[in-house]
Amino acid sequence: MNESGDIIVNKIIELLKKAGRPLTTKQIENEINKLGLKCPDTPARYLNQLRLKGVIKGELSLREKSWIWFI
């Protein structure tokens, strides 16, 4: 992962901790964009990588009709 990727990963983790509740992929993407961070890959890719490493958890929410992410 490059420096930009590391910053985005750290921001994703920070967002999920601060939220204190599950966030959808779209909510996380919106927050990353608000911060003006340029994402070489979509945040969804980072989210899945973090999930596979066991850093965060994610599951498909039928209610939200989207993946939700949490710590």
C-alpha positions in Angstrom: 0.0 0.0 0.0 1.3 3.5 -0.8 1.3 6.6 1.4 -2.1 7.8 0.1 -3.5 4.3 0.7 -2.2 4.3 4.3 -3.9 7.6 5.0 -7.2 6.4 3.6 -7.0 3.2 5.6 -6.3 5.2 8.8 -9.2 7.5 8.0 -11.6 4.6 7.4 -10.7 3.1 10.8 -11.0 6.5 12.5 -14.4 7.1 10.9 -15.8 3.7 12.0 -14.5 4.2 15.6 -16.0 7.7 15.8 -19.3 6.6 14.3 -19.9 4.0 17.0 -22.3 2.3 14.6 -22.1 0.5 11.3 -21.7 2.7 8.2 -22.5 1.8 4.7 -20.0 1.8 1.9 -21.6 4.9 0.4 -21.4 6.8 3.8 -17.7 6.0 4.1 -17.0 7.0 0.5 -18.8 10.3 1.1 -16.8 11.0 4.2 -13.5 10.2 2.4 -14.5 12.5 -0.5 -15.4 15.3 2.0 -11.9 15.1 3.4 -10.6 15.8 -0.1 -8.5 12.6 -0.1 -7.7 11.2 -3.5 -8.4 7.5 -3.5 -6.4 5.6 -6.2 -8.8 2.6 -5.6 -12.3 2.9 -4.5 -12.9 2.9 -0.7 -14.8 -0.4 -1.2 -11.6 -2.1 -2.1 -9.8 -0.8 1.0 -12.8 -1.9 3.1 -12.7 -5.4 1.8 -9.0 -5.7 2.3 -9.4 -4.5 5.9 -12.2 -7.0 6.4 -10.1 -9.9 5.0 -7.2 -8.9 7.4 -9.6 -8.9 10.3 -9.1 -5.2 11.1 -12.8 -4.4 10.5 -16.0 -6.4 10.1 -18.5 -6.2 7.2 -21.7 -7.8 6.2 -24.4 -7.4 3.7 -27.4 -5.6 5.2 -30.8 -6.3 3.6 -32.3 -3.3 5.4 -29.7 -0.9 4.0 -29.4 -2.9 0.7 -25.6 -2.4 1.0 -22.6 -3.6 2.8 -22.2 -2.2 6.3 -18.9 -1.9 8.0 -18.0 -1.8 11.7 -15.2 -2.3 14.2 
